[in-house]
Amino acid sequence: MKKRLRKKKRVGEFQEFGFRIGFRFSDELSRVDRNDLIDRFIEKAIEDNGLQFGGGGGKSEWDGFVALDKPRGSVSDHHRETVEQWFVQDDQILEYYVSPMIDAWYGESDKVENQWEKKQINADADFGYIDRNKDSINDDLK
């Protein structure tokens, strides 16, 4: 295939990547708190990093696809890590997932298995953290 067609079809060296995300929060959040959470997510995790988000959700869960906010180009591992770090740091996020990179034009993102990460709260501290290796925080206290 000629270079002009590869560029037009976004294949080969012109392939573009994005990633799927999802997050869950308490369904007991007020409408105002829920809207504030979504606004913070869009502003801090997405727009501040030159990204765009296509998706949506309901009362306690949102998911969608993240891509670069430019006519052409791909997200990087740095973008994925930045969005994941935002999920880790926000106290209202209970669970989340960030998928591996997926072809933004031809990838079958709906077939990617989502691995939810549960955030666990340390009872002795006022912050949440992820414990990917243990089923319970109490294992650290033994």
N, CA, C and O atoms as CSV, one atom per row, in Angstrom:
chain,resi,resn,atom,element,x,y,z
A,1,MET,N,N,0.854,-1.172,0.000
A,1,MET,CA,C,0.000,0.000,0.000
A,1,MET,C,C,0.902,1.238,0.000
A,1,MET,O,O,1.899,1.301,0.719
A,2,LYS,N,N,0.533,2.197,-0.806
A,2,LYS,CA,C,1.309,3.427,-0.904
A,2,LYS,C,C,1.194,4.253,0.378
A,2,LYS,O,O,0.214,4.160,1.117
A,3,LYS,N,N,2.214,5.052,0.611
A,3,LYS,CA,C,2.290,5.855,1.832
A,3,LYS,C,C,1.053,6.745,1.998
A,3,LYS,O,O,0.526,6.862,3.105
A,4,ARG,N,N,0.590,7.367,0.925
A,4,ARG,CA,C,-0.580,8.236,0.986
A,4,ARG,C,C,-1.807,7.480,1.491
A,4,ARG,O,O,-2.579,8.015,2.287
A,5,LEU,N,N,-1.989,6.247,1.038
A,5,LEU,CA,C,-3.127,5.442,1.487
A,5,LEU,C,C,-2.954,4.960,2.919
A,5,LEU,O,O,-3.922,4.906,3.678
A,6,ARG,N,N,-1.705,4.605,3.300
A,6,ARG,CA,C,-1.460,4.210,4.691
A,6,ARG,C,C,-1.801,5.350,5.644
A,6,ARG,O,O,-2.376,5.135,6.711
A,7,LYS,N,N,-1.435,6.578,5.237
A,7,LYS,CA,C,-1.738,7.739,6.072
A,7,LYS,C,C,-3.248,7.964,6.143
A,7,LYS,O,O,-3.795,8.207,7.218
A,8,LYS,N,N,-3.910,7.884,5.004
A,8,LYS,CA,C,-5.360,8.098,4.961
A,8,LYS,C,C,-6.110,7.063,5.788
A,8,LYS,O,O,-7.093,7.385,6.455
A,9,LYS,N,N,-5.643,5.817,5.743
A,9,LYS,CA,C,-6.306,4.724,6.468
A,9,LYS,C,C,-5.777,4.542,7.890
A,9,LYS,O,O,-6.274,3.711,8.651
A,10,ARG,N,N,-4.759,5.335,8.234
A,10,ARG,CA,C,-4.165,5.283,9.579
A,10,ARG,C,C,-3.653,3.886,9.930
A,10,ARG,O,O,-3.977,3.333,10.980
A,11,VAL,N,N,-2.859,3.342,9.038
A,11,VAL,CA,C,-2.233,2.037,9.261
A,11,VAL,C,C,-0.715,2.172,9.111
A,11,VAL,O,O,-0.209,3.215,8.697
A,12,GLY,N,N,-0.005,1.100,9.455
A,12,GLY,CA,C,1.458,1.111,9.354
A,12,GLY,C,C,2.055,2.160,10.265
A,12,GLY,O,O,1.728,2.229,11.450
A,13,GLU,N,N,2.932,2.976,9.708
A,13,GLU,CA,C,3.593,4.002,10.511
A,13,GLU,C,C,2.644,5.119,10.938
A,13,GLU,O,O,3.026,5.975,11.736
A,14,PHE,N,N,1.418,5.125,10.423
A,14,PHE,CA,C,0.418,6.146,10.770
A,14,PHE,C,C,-0.657,5.617,11.727
A,14,PHE,O,O,-1.670,6.276,11.963
A,15,GLN,N,N,-0.424,4.440,12.261
A,15,GLN,CA,C,-1.377,3.844,13.194
A,15,GLN,C,C,-1.476,4.711,14.450
A,15,GLN,O,O,-0.477,5.253,14.922
A,16,GLU,N,N,-2.699,4.836,14.987
A,16,GLU,CA,C,-2.940,5.664,16.164
A,16,GLU,C,C,-3.523,4.809,17.277
A,16,GLU,O,O,-4.357,3.935,17.041
A,17,PHE,N,N,-3.064,5.081,18.504
A,17,PHE,CA,C,-3.469,4.283,19.652
A,17,PHE,C,C,-4.188,5.117,20.698
A,17,PHE,O,O,-3.986,6.326,20.804
A,18,GLY,N,N,-5.032,4.444,21.466
A,18,GLY,CA,C,-5.716,5.024,22.610
A,18,GLY,C,C,-5.868,3.922,23.652
A,18,GLY,O,O,-5.241,2.870,23.530
A,19,PHE,N,N,-6.693,4.148,24.675
A,19,PHE,CA,C,-6.918,3.118,25.687
A,19,PHE,C,C,-8.297,3.300,26.311
A,19,PHE,O,O,-8.842,4.403,26.339
A,20,ARG,N,N,-8.848,2.200,26.809
A,20,ARG,CA,C,-10.138,2.217,27.492
A,20,ARG,C,C,-9.916,2.472,28.982
A,20,ARG,O,O,-8.908,2.056,29.553
A,21,ILE,N,N,-10.865,3.155,29.592
A,21,ILE,CA,C,-10.830,3.367,31.040
A,21,ILE,C,C,-12.229,3.165,31.601
A,21,ILE,O,O,-13.231,3.260,30.892
A,22,GLY,N,N,-12.262,2.889,32.876
A,22,GLY,CA,C,-13.534,2.812,33.582
A,22,GLY,C,C,-13.284,3.126,35.047
A,22,GLY,O,O,-12.203,2.860,35.573
A,23,PHE,N,N,-14.274,3.684,35.693
A,23,PHE,CA,C,-14.135,3.940,37.123
A,23,PHE,C,C,-15.491,3.874,37.798
A,23,PHE,O,O,-16.526,4.198,37.216
A,24,ARG,N,N,-15.444,3.440,39.050
A,24,ARG,CA,C,-16.652,3.326,39.864
A,24,ARG,C,C,-16.505,4.197,41.103
A,24,ARG,O,O,-15.411,4.385,41.637
A,25,PHE,N,N,-17.630,4.715,41.536
A,25,PHE,CA,C,-17.676,5.555,42.722
A,25,PHE,C,C,-18.964,5.241,43.459
A,25,PHE,O,O,-19.834,4.551,42.929
A,26,SER,N,N,-19.087,5.735,44.653
A,26,SER,CA,C,-20.246,5.426,45.482
A,26,SER,C,C,-21.529,5.932,44.837
A,26,SER,O,O,-21.594,7.066,44.362
A,27,ASP,N,N,-22.551,5.073,44.826
A,27,ASP,CA,C,-23.843,5.505,44.298
A,27,ASP,C,C,-24.577,6.393,45.304
A,27,ASP,O,O,-25.677,6.873,45.034
A,28,GLU,N,N,-23.961,6.602,46.458
A,28,GLU,CA,C,-24.543,7.485,47.469
A,28,GLU,C,C,-24.062,8.931,47.337
A,28,GLU,O,O,-24.476,9.793,48.111
A,29,LEU,N,N,-23.190,9.200,46.362
A,29,LEU,CA,C,-22.757,10.575,46.137
A,29,LEU,C,C,-23.964,11.410,45.714
A,29,LEU,O,O,-24.821,10.945,44.962
A,30,SER,N,N,-24.017,12.631,46.200
A,30,SER,CA,C,-25.083,13.527,45.760
A,30,SER,C,C,-24.863,13.870,44.287
A,30,SER,O,O,-23.781,13.656,43.741
A,31,ARG,N,N,-25.882,14.391,43.672
A,31,ARG,CA,C,-25.778,14.780,42.265
A,31,ARG,C,C,-24.662,15.813,42.070
A,31,ARG,O,O,-23.901,15.735,41.106
A,32,VAL,N,N,-24.573,16.764,42.977
A,32,VAL,CA,C,-23.544,17.804,42.897
A,32,VAL,C,C,-22.148,17.188,43.037
A,32,VAL,O,O,-21.250,17.521,42.264
A,33,ASP,N,N,-21.956,16.290,44.019
A,33,ASP,CA,C,-20.651,15.650,44.217
A,33,ASP,C,C,-20.274,14.782,43.020
A,33,ASP,O,O,-19.114,14.752,42.608
A,34,ARG,N,N,-21.257,14.080,42.466
A,34,ARG,CA,C,-21.001,13.232,41.293
A,34,ARG,C,C,-20.579,14.105,40.108
A,34,ARG,O,O,-19.623,13.776,39.405
A,35,ASN,N,N,-21.285,15.208,39.886
A,35,ASN,CA,C,-20.924,16.111,38.792
A,35,ASN,C,C,-19.553,16.734,39.011
A,35,ASN,O,O,-18.794,16.907,38.057
A,36,ASP,N,N,-19.225,17.074,40.260
A,36,ASP,CA,C,-17.894,17.606,40.573
A,36,ASP,C,C,-16.808,16.575,40.270
A,36,ASP,O,O,-15.757,16.921,39.730
A,37,LEU,N,N,-17.058,15.315,40.615
A,37,LEU,CA,C,-16.096,14.244,40.334
A,37,LEU,C,C,-15.863,14.109,38.833
A,37,LEU,O,O,-14.718,14.036,38.387
A,38,ILE,N,N,-16.930,14.075,38.060
A,38,ILE,CA,C,-16.807,13.938,36.601
A,38,ILE,C,C,-16.092,15.163,36.024
A,38,ILE,O,O,-15.238,15.022,35.148
A,39,ASP,N,N,-16.428,16.347,36.500
A,39,ASP,CA,C,-15.754,17.564,36.027
A,39,ASP,C,C,-14.261,17.523,36.335
A,39,ASP,O,O,-13.441,17.887,35.492
A,40,ARG,N,N,-13.902,17.076,37.554
A,40,ARG,CA,C,-12.473,16.963,37.920
A,40,ARG,C,C,-11.775,15.967,37.004
A,40,ARG,O,O,-10.670,16.227,36.528
A,41,PHE,N,N,-12.416,14.824,36.755
A,41,PHE,CA,C,-11.834,13.813,35.871
A,41,PHE,C,C,-11.565,14.396,34.484
A,41,PHE,O,O,-10.461,14.269,33.954
A,42,ILE,N,N,-12.576,15.033,33.902
A,42,ILE,CA,C,-12.415,15.591,32.557
A,42,ILE,C,C,-11.336,16.666,32.534
A,42,ILE,O,O,-10.508,16.700,31.624
A,43,GLU,N,N,-11.345,17.540,33.529
A,43,GLU,CA,C,-10.386,18.642,33.548
A,43,GLU,C,C,-8.965,18.174,33.861
A,43,GLU,O,O,-8.035,18.458,33.107
A,44,LYS,N,N,-8.799,17.458,34.972
A,44,LYS,CA,C,-7.449,17.133,35.461
A,44,LYS,C,C,-6.817,15.934,34.755
A,44,LYS,O,O,-5.645,15.992,34.380
A,45,ALA,N,N,-7.566,14.857,34.569
A,45,ALA,CA,C,-6.984,13.648,33.982
A,45,ALA,C,C,-6.977,13.691,32.461
A,45,ALA,O,O,-6.100,13.101,31.830
A,46,ILE,N,N,-7.950,14.386,31.863
A,46,ILE,CA,C,-8.082,14.354,30.406
A,46,ILE,C,C,-7.571,15.649,29.759
A,46,ILE,O,O,-6.527,15.638,29.107
A,47,GLU,N,N,-8.279,16.739,29.929
A,47,GLU,CA,C,-7.945,17.968,29.205
A,47,GLU,C,C,-6.570,18.525,29.552
A,47,GLU,O,O,-5.852,18.987,28.665
A,48,ASP,N,N,-6.189,18.489,30.830
A,48,ASP,CA,C,-4.875,19.017,31.225
A,48,ASP,C,C,-3.721,18.231,30.609
A,48,ASP,O,O,-2.585,18.706,30.597
A,49,ASN,N,N,-4.000,17.038,30.100
A,49,ASN,CA,C,-2.962,16.197,29.512
A,49,ASN,C,C,-3.082,16.088,27.998
A,49,ASN,O,O,-2.460,15.221,27.385
A,50,GLY,N,N,-3.879,16.962,27.393
A,50,GLY,CA,C,-4.003,16.972,25.933
A,50,GLY,C,C,-4.734,15.765,25.391
A,50,GLY,O,O,-4.448,15.308,24.285
A,51,LEU,N,N,-5.684,15.239,26.166
A,51,LEU,CA,C,-6.421,14.045,25.766
A,51,LEU,C,C,-7.886,14.378,25.534
A,51,LEU,O,O,-8.355,15.462,25.883
A,52,GLN,N,N,-8.604,13.424,24.936
A,52,GLN,CA,C,-10.057,13.530,24.810
A,52,GLN,C,C,-10.668,12.214,25.277
A,52,GLN,O,O,-10.050,11.153,25.181
A,53,PHE,N,N,-11.887,12.305,25.779
A,53,PHE,CA,C,-12.586,11.147,26.337
A,53,PHE,C,C,-13.937,11.010,25.652
A,53,PHE,O,O,-14.712,11.963,25.576
A,54,GLY,N,N,-14.205,9.807,25.155
A,54,GLY,CA,C,-15.515,9.498,24.588
A,54,GLY,C,C,-16.125,8.384,25.405
A,54,GLY,O,O,-15.574,7.284,25.462
A,55,GLY,N,N,-17.233,8.644,26.027
A,55,GLY,CA,C,-17.858,7.631,26.862
A,55,GLY,C,C,-18.910,8.265,27.727
A,55,GLY,O,O,-19.417,9.343,27.418
A,56,GLY,N,N,-19.238,7.602,28.804
A,56,GLY,CA,C,-20.238,8.124,29.705
A,56,GLY,C,C,-20.532,7.127,30.795
A,56,GLY,O,O,-19.786,6.168,30.996
A,57,GLY,N,N,-21.619,7.357,31.498
A,57,GLY,CA,C,-21.948,6.453,32.583
A,57,GLY,C,C,-23.220,6.865,33.277
A,57,GLY,O,O,-24.050,7.601,32.743
A,58,GLY,N,N,-23.340,6.369,34.470
A,58,GLY,CA,C,-24.555,6.591,35.225
A,58,GLY,C,C,-24.278,7.025,36.645
A,58,GLY,O,O,-23.378,7.820,36.915
A,59,LYS,N,N,-25.076,6.481,37.547
A,59,LYS,CA,C,-25.063,6.918,38.940
A,59,LYS,C,C,-23.791,6.519,39.686
A,59,LYS,O,O,-23.398,7.210,40.626
A,60,SER,N,N,-23.133,5.413,39.290
A,60,SER,CA,C,-21.959,4.984,40.056
A,60,SER,C,C,-20.816,4.426,39.207
A,60,SER,O,O,-19.830,3.943,39.764
A,61,GLU,N,N,-20.918,4.479,37.881
A,61,GLU,CA,C,-19.851,3.931,37.036
A,61,GLU,C,C,-19.796,4.672,35.706
A,61,GLU,O,O,-20.822,4.964,35.093
A,62,TRP,N,N,-18.566,4.968,35.276
A,62,TRP,CA,C,-18.329,5.577,33.965
A,62,TRP,C,C,-17.267,4.762,33.250
A,62,TRP,O,O,-16.388,4.180,33.887
A,63,ASP,N,N,-17.346,4.718,31.920
A,63,ASP,CA,C,-16.287,4.100,31.122
A,63,ASP,C,C,-16.276,4.727,29.740
A,63,ASP,O,O,-17.228,5.392,29.330
A,64,GLY,N,N,-15.168,4.499,29.027
A,64,GLY,CA,C,-15.053,5.060,27.691
A,64,GLY,C,C,-13.663,4.871,27.129
A,64,GLY,O,O,-12.878,4.064,27.628
A,65,PHE,N,N,-13.366,5.627,26.081
A,65,PHE,CA,C,-12.109,5.517,25.352
A,65,PHE,C,C,-11.379,6.848,25.425
A,65,PHE,O,O,-11.989,7.910,25.305
A,66,VAL,N,N,-10.059,6.782,25.623
A,66,VAL,CA,C,-9.216,7.978,25.716
A,66,VAL,C,C,-8.276,7.997,24.520
A,66,VAL,O,O,-7.618,7.004,24.212
A,67,ALA,N,N,-8.225,9.146,23.851
A,67,ALA,CA,C,-7.345,9.323,22.695
A,67,ALA,C,C,-6.685,10.698,22.798
A,67,ALA,O,O,-7.060,11.525,23.628
A,68,LEU,N,N,-5.706,10.917,21.943
A,68,LEU,CA,C,-5.012,12.196,21.901
A,68,LEU,C,C,-5.949,13.257,21.323
A,68,LEU,O,O,-6.671,12.985,20.363
A,69,ASP,N,N,-5.946,14.447,21.889
A,69,ASP,CA,C,-6.826,15.521,21.439
A,69,ASP,C,C,-6.160,16.326,20.321
A,69,ASP,O,O,-5.949,17.532,20.446
A,70,LYS,N,N,-5.838,15.642,19.240
A,70,LYS,CA,C,-5.254,16.244,18.047
A,70,LYS,C,C,-5.816,15.487,16.842
A,70,LYS,O,O,-6.273,14.352,16.983
A,71,PRO,N,N,-5.785,16.103,15.669
A,71,PRO,CA,C,-6.306,15.390,14.492
A,71,PRO,C,C,-5.573,14.085,14.196
A,71,PRO,O,O,-6.172,13.148,13.668
A,72,ARG,N,N,-4.305,14.014,14.524
A,72,ARG,CA,C,-3.525,12.795,14.307
A,72,ARG,C,C,-2.569,12.610,15.481
A,72,ARG,O,O,-2.118,13.580,16.090
A,73,GLY,N,N,-2.270,11.350,15.786
A,73,GLY,CA,C,-1.318,11.067,16.850
A,73,GLY,C,C,-1.842,10.027,17.816
A,73,GLY,O,O,-3.022,9.676,17.797
A,74,SER,N,N,-0.962,9.545,18.647
A,74,SER,CA,C,-1.285,8.487,19.596
A,74,SER,C,C,-1.008,8.928,21.022
A,74,SER,O,O,-0.162,9.786,21.275
A,75,VAL,N,N,-1.729,8.331,21.932
A,75,VAL,CA,C,-1.402,8.513,23.337
A,75,VAL,C,C,-0.115,7.749,23.619
A,75,VAL,O,O,0.303,6.900,22.831
A,76,SER,N,N,0.496,8.056,24.730
A,76,SER,CA,C,1.737,7.382,25.120
A,76,SER,C,C,1.512,6.626,26.433
A,76,SER,O,O,0.472,6.769,27.075
A,77,ASP,N,N,2.488,5.833,26.810
A,77,ASP,CA,C,2.429,5.170,28.111
A,77,ASP,C,C,2.368,6.202,29.234
A,77,ASP,O,O,1.739,5.971,30.267
A,78,HIS,N,N,3.017,7.323,29.026
A,78,HIS,CA,C,2.965,8.405,30.022
A,78,HIS,C,C,1.528,8.875,30.226
A,78,HIS,O,O,1.115,9.115,31.361
A,79,HIS,N,N,0.764,9.009,29.149
A,79,HIS,CA,C,-0.643,9.398,29.271
A,79,HIS,C,C,-1.425,8.374,30.082
A,79,HIS,O,O,-2.204,8.739,30.962
A,80,ARG,N,N,-1.220,7.097,29.788
A,80,ARG,CA,C,-1.913,6.029,30.520
A,80,ARG,C,C,-1.587,6.099,32.006
A,80,ARG,O,O,-2.479,6.017,32.851
A,81,GLU,N,N,-0.308,6.252,32.316
A,81,GLU,CA,C,0.132,6.299,33.705
A,81,GLU,C,C,-0.437,7.531,34.423
A,81,GLU,O,O,-0.792,7.456,35.599
A,82,THR,N,N,-0.522,8.654,33.720
A,82,THR,CA,C,-1.054,9.883,34.315
A,82,THR,C,C,-2.530,9.719,34.667
A,82,THR,O,O,-2.954,10.114,35.753
A,83,VAL,N,N,-3.309,9.144,33.764
A,83,VAL,CA,C,-4.732,8.916,34.030
A,83,VAL,C,C,-4.897,7.917,35.177
A,83,VAL,O,O,-5.726,8.120,36.064
A,84,GLU,N,N,-4.109,6.839,35.160
A,84,GLU,CA,C,-4.188,5.861,36.241
A,84,GLU,C,C,-3.832,6.504,37.579
A,84,GLU,O,O,-4.481,6.231,38.589
A,85,GLN,N,N,-2.822,7.342,37.594
A,85,GLN,CA,C,-2.422,8.008,38.834
A,85,GLN,C,C,-3.533,8.919,39.356
A,85,GLN,O,O,-3.716,9.050,40.566
A,86,TRP,N,N,-4.265,9.543,38.447
A,86,TRP,CA,C,-5.385,10.375,38.881
A,86,TRP,C,C,-6.424,9.513,39.604
A,86,TRP,O,O,-6.952,9.917,40.641
A,87,PHE,N,N,-6.720,8.323,39.057
A,87,PHE,CA,C,-7.670,7.420,39.713
A,87,PHE,C,C,-7.176,7.031,41.106
A,87,PHE,O,O,-7.955,6.992,42.058
A,88,VAL,N,N,-5.892,6.747,41.218
A,88,VAL,CA,C,-5.306,6.331,42.496
A,88,VAL,C,C,-5.433,7.454,43.525
A,88,VAL,O,O,-5.738,7.195,44.689
A,89,GLN,N,N,-5.205,8.676,43.112
A,89,GLN,CA,C,-5.154,9.786,44.056
A,89,GLN,C,C,-6.515,10.350,44.440
A,89,GLN,O,O,-6.640,10.963,45.500
A,90,ASP,N,N,-7.530,10.163,43.619
A,90,ASP,CA,C,-8.839,10.743,43.947
A,90,ASP,C,C,-9.552,9.871,44.968
A,90,ASP,O,O,-9.755,8.679,44.737
A,91,ASP,N,N,-9.930,10.456,46.088
A,91,ASP,CA,C,-10.544,9.723,47.202
A,91,ASP,C,C,-11.917,9.150,46.876
A,91,ASP,O,O,-12.330,8.178,47.509
A,92,GLN,N,N,-12.629,9.707,45.923
A,92,GLN,CA,C,-13.981,9.248,45.629
A,92,GLN,C,C,-14.029,8.059,44.663
A,92,GLN,O,O,-15.079,7.438,44.499
A,93,ILE,N,N,-12.907,7.744,44.030
A,93,ILE,CA,C,-12.853,6.595,43.119
A,93,ILE,C,C,-12.678,5.334,43.949
A,93,ILE,O,O,-11.737,5.227,44.735
A,94,LEU,N,N,-13.597,4.369,43.773
A,94,LEU,CA,C,-13.536,3.110,44.518
A,94,LEU,C,C,-12.810,2.020,43.739
A,94,LEU,O,O,-12.032,1.260,44.315
A,95,GLU,N,N,-13.055,1.939,42.442
A,95,GLU,CA,C,-12.431,0.962,41.555
A,95,GLU,C,C,-12.188,1.626,40.209
A,95,GLU,O,O,-12.854,2.598,39.854
A,96,TYR,N,N,-11.226,1.090,39.464
A,96,TYR,CA,C,-10.941,1.632,38.136
A,96,TYR,C,C,-10.219,0.579,37.304
A,96,TYR,O,O,-9.720,-0.416,37.831
A,97,TYR,N,N,-10.175,0.816,36.003
A,97,TYR,CA,C,-9.297,0.046,35.122
A,97,TYR,C,C,-8.760,0.971,34.042
A,97,TYR,O,O,-9.410,1.945,33.662
A,98,VAL,N,N,-7.577,0.659,33.558
A,98,VAL,CA,C,-6.959,1.332,32.426
A,98,VAL,C,C,-6.431,0.219,31.533
A,98,VAL,O,O,-5.568,-0.552,31.953
A,99,SER,N,N,-6.937,0.126,30.309
A,99,SER,CA,C,-6.564,-0.975,29.416
A,99,SER,C,C,-5.186,-0.754,28.814
A,99,SER,O,O,-4.636,0.345,28.892
A,100,PRO,N,N,-4.630,-1.797,28.213
A,100,PRO,CA,C,-3.420,-1.606,27.404
A,100,PRO,C,C,-3.760,-0.742,26.182
A,100,PRO,O,O,-4.930,-0.464,25.920
A,101,MET,N,N,-2.752,-0.329,25.454
A,101,MET,CA,C,-2.951,0.452,24.235
A,101,MET,C,C,-3.752,-0.362,23.218
A,101,MET,O,O,-3.551,-1.567,23.066
A,102,ILE,N,N,-4.664,0.324,22.526
A,102,ILE,CA,C,-5.527,-0.300,21.526
A,102,ILE,C,C,-5.497,0.573,20.275
A,102,ILE,O,O,-5.465,1.799,20.380
A,103,ASP,N,N,-5.506,-0.040,19.097
A,103,ASP,CA,C,-5.607,0.703,17.849
A,103,ASP,C,C,-6.896,1.528,17.895
A,103,ASP,O,O,-7.988,0.975,18.025
A,104,ALA,N,N,-6.763,2.846,17.789
A,104,ALA,CA,C,-7.911,3.735,17.944
A,104,ALA,C,C,-8.895,3.652,16.784
A,104,ALA,O,O,-10.054,4.036,16.939
A,105,TRP,N,N,-8.464,3.164,15.633
A,105,TRP,CA,C,-9.338,3.105,14.467
A,105,TRP,C,C,-9.841,1.697,14.177
A,105,TRP,O,O,-10.991,1.521,13.775
A,106,TYR,N,N,-8.997,0.703,14.375
A,106,TYR,CA,C,-9.365,-0.659,13.982
A,106,TYR,C,C,-9.330,-1.652,15.135
A,106,TYR,O,O,-9.663,-2.822,14.950
A,107,GLY,N,N,-8.938,-1.207,16.310
A,107,GLY,CA,C,-8.882,-2.102,17.460
A,107,GLY,C,C,-10.276,-2.490,17.906
A,107,GLY,O,O,-11.231,-1.730,17.741
A,108,GLU,N,N,-10.380,-3.643,18.453
A,108,GLU,CA,C,-11.672,-4.113,18.960
A,108,GLU,C,C,-11.689,-3.881,20.469
A,108,GLU,O,O,-11.551,-4.814,21.260
A,109,SER,N,N,-11.860,-2.623,20.845
A,109,SER,CA,C,-11.758,-2.251,22.253
A,109,SER,C,C,-12.824,-2.905,23.111
A,109,SER,O,O,-12.629,-3.075,24.314
A,110,ASP,N,N,-13.951,-3.275,22.512
A,110,ASP,CA,C,-14.999,-3.928,23.298
A,110,ASP,C,C,-14.640,-5.366,23.643
A,110,ASP,O,O,-15.309,-5.988,24.468
A,111,LYS,N,N,-13.592,-5.901,23.023
A,111,LYS,CA,C,-13.169,-7.270,23.321
A,111,LYS,C,C,-12.006,-7.326,24.307
A,111,LYS,O,O,-11.546,-8.408,24.672
A,112,VAL,N,N,-11.535,-6.158,24.735
A,112,VAL,CA,C,-10.453,-6.099,25.718
A,112,VAL,C,C,-11.040,-6.412,27.093
A,112,VAL,O,O,-12.038,-5.819,27.502
A,113,GLU,N,N,-10.411,-7.348,27.799
A,113,GLU,CA,C,-10.878,-7.699,29.143
A,113,GLU,C,C,-10.439,-6.618,30.130
A,113,GLU,O,O,-9.261,-6.274,30.222
A,114,ASN,N,N,-11.409,-6.102,30.856
A,114,ASN,CA,C,-11.130,-5.048,31.829
A,114,ASN,C,C,-10.772,-5.668,33.173
A,114,ASN,O,O,-11.521,-6.485,33.708
A,115,GLN,N,N,-9.641,-5.282,33.706
A,115,GLN,CA,C,-9.212,-5.774,35.009
A,115,GLN,C,C,-9.361,-4.644,36.017
A,115,GLN,O,O,-8.528,-3.741,36.097
A,116,TRP,N,N,-10.432,-4.717,36.774
A,116,TRP,CA,C,-10.728,-3.683,37.756
A,116,TRP,C,C,-9.735,-3.746,38.909
A,116,TRP,O,O,-9.424,-4.822,39.420
A,117,GLU,N,N,-9.248,-2.590,39.307
A,117,GLU,CA,C,-8.369,-2.447,40.463
A,117,GLU,C,C,-9.194,-1.840,41.589
A,117,GLU,O,O,-9.721,-0.736,41.456
A,118,LYS,N,N,-9.305,-2.568,42.698
A,118,LYS,CA,C,-10.020,-2.033,43.857
A,118,LYS,C,C,-9.060,-1.232,44.702
A,118,LYS,O,O,-7.955,-1.681,45.008
A,119,LYS,N,N,-9.487,-0.048,45.075
A,119,LYS,CA,C,-8.682,0.741,45.990
A,119,LYS,C,C,-9.062,0.322,47.395
A,119,LYS,O,O,-10.241,0.154,47.708
A,120,GLN,N,N,-8.056,0.156,48.238
A,120,GLN,CA,C,-8.308,-0.234,49.617
A,120,GLN,C,C,-7.923,0.927,50.514
A,120,GLN,O,O,-6.930,1.617,50.286
A,121,ILE,N,N,-8.717,1.119,51.515
A,121,ILE,CA,C,-8.508,2.244,52.419
A,121,ILE,C,C,-7.807,1.760,53.684
A,121,ILE,O,O,-8.230,0.791,54.314
A,122,ASN,N,N,-6.757,2.433,54.031
A,122,ASN,CA,C,-6.024,2.148,55.250
A,122,ASN,C,C,-6.781,2.803,56.407
A,122,ASN,O,O,-6.970,4.020,56.412
A,123,ALA,N,N,-7.206,2.024,57.363
A,123,ALA,CA,C,-8.015,2.537,58.470
A,123,ALA,C,C,-7.244,3.533,59.343
A,123,ALA,O,O,-7.859,4.352,60.026
A,124,ASP,N,N,-5.907,3.474,59.330
A,124,ASP,CA,C,-5.111,4.365,60.171
A,124,ASP,C,C,-4.728,5.663,59.477
A,124,ASP,O,O,-4.078,6.520,60.076
A,125,ALA,N,N,-5.129,5.814,58.215
A,125,ALA,CA,C,-4.749,7.014,57.464
A,125,ALA,C,C,-5.975,7.595,56.774
A,125,ALA,O,O,-7.011,6.941,56.652
A,126,ASP,N,N,-5.833,8.823,56.331
A,126,ASP,CA,C,-6.938,9.502,55.663
A,126,ASP,C,C,-6.790,9.466,54.146
A,126,ASP,O,O,-7.258,10.377,53.463
A,127,PHE,N,N,-6.151,8.435,53.608
A,127,PHE,CA,C,-5.987,8.358,52.169
A,127,PHE,C,C,-6.193,6.917,51.724
A,127,PHE,O,O,-6.118,5.978,52.517
A,128,GLY,N,N,-6.455,6.775,50.433
A,128,GLY,CA,C,-6.635,5.447,49.857
A,128,GLY,C,C,-5.388,5.061,49.075
A,128,GLY,O,O,-4.621,5.925,48.651
A,129,TYR,N,N,-5.193,3.779,48.887
A,129,TYR,CA,C,-4.095,3.312,48.063
A,129,TYR,C,C,-4.477,1.975,47.460
A,129,TYR,O,O,-5.439,1.332,47.882
A,130,ILE,N,N,-3.706,1.574,46.469
A,130,ILE,CA,C,-3.971,0.309,45.803
A,130,ILE,C,C,-3.049,-0.748,46.376
A,130,ILE,O,O,-1.848,-0.523,46.524
A,131,ASP,N,N,-3.606,-1.881,46.692
A,131,ASP,CA,C,-2.822,-3.015,47.145
A,131,ASP,C,C,-3.046,-4.121,46.121
A,131,ASP,O,O,-4.007,-4.884,46.228
A,132,ARG,N,N,-2.171,-4.209,45.141
A,132,ARG,CA,C,-2.361,-5.155,44.041
A,132,ARG,C,C,-1.931,-6.569,44.397
A,132,ARG,O,O,-2.251,-7.507,43.667
A,133,ASN,N,N,-1.222,-6.742,45.488
A,133,ASN,CA,C,-0.667,-8.050,45.815
A,133,ASN,C,C,-1.393,-8.753,46.948
A,133,ASN,O,O,-1.122,-9.923,47.217
A,134,LYS,N,N,-2.294,-8.078,47.607
A,134,LYS,CA,C,-2.945,-8.665,48.773
A,134,LYS,C,C,-4.451,-8.549,48.642
A,134,LYS,O,O,-4.965,-7.615,48.027
A,135,ASP,N,N,-5.149,-9.504,49.223
A,135,ASP,CA,C,-6.610,-9.464,49.221
A,135,ASP,C,C,-7.140,-8.534,50.296
A,135,ASP,O,O,-8.258,-8.027,50.197
A,136,SER,N,N,-6.337,-8.315,51.318
A,136,SER,CA,C,-6.819,-7.525,52.433
A,136,SER,C,C,-5.689,-6.664,52.971
A,136,SER,O,O,-4.528,-7.072,52.978
A,137,ILE,N,N,-6.035,-5.498,53.411
A,137,ILE,CA,C,-5.044,-4.619,54.017
A,137,ILE,C,C,-4.530,-5.194,55.321
A,137,ILE,O,O,-3.414,-4.887,55.741
A,138,ASN,N,N,-5.332,-6.024,55.961
A,138,ASN,CA,C,-4.928,-6.598,57.245
A,138,ASN,C,C,-3.696,-7.489,57.127
A,138,ASN,O,O,-3.016,-7.734,58.124
A,139,ASP,N,N,-3.396,-7.982,55.912
A,139,ASP,CA,C,-2.198,-8.788,55.715
A,139,ASP,C,C,-0.926,-7.988,56.025
A,139,ASP,O,O,0.083,-8.557,56.443
A,140,ASP,N,N,-0.981,-6.663,55.819
A,140,ASP,CA,C,0.181,-5.821,56.102
A,140,ASP,C,C,0.411,-5.674,57.607
A,140,ASP,O,O,1.532,-5.408,58.041
A,141,LEU,N,N,-0.636,-5.845,58.392
A,141,LEU,CA,C,-0.536,-5.599,59.815
A,141,LEU,C,C,-0.071,-6.807,60.617
A,141,LEU,O,O,0.194,-6.682,61.813
A,142,LYS,N,N,0.033,-7.971,59.987
A,142,LYS,CA,C,0.427,-9.200,60.695
A,142,LYS,C,C,1.907,-9.265,60.925
A,142,LYS,O,O,2.400,-10.232,61.506
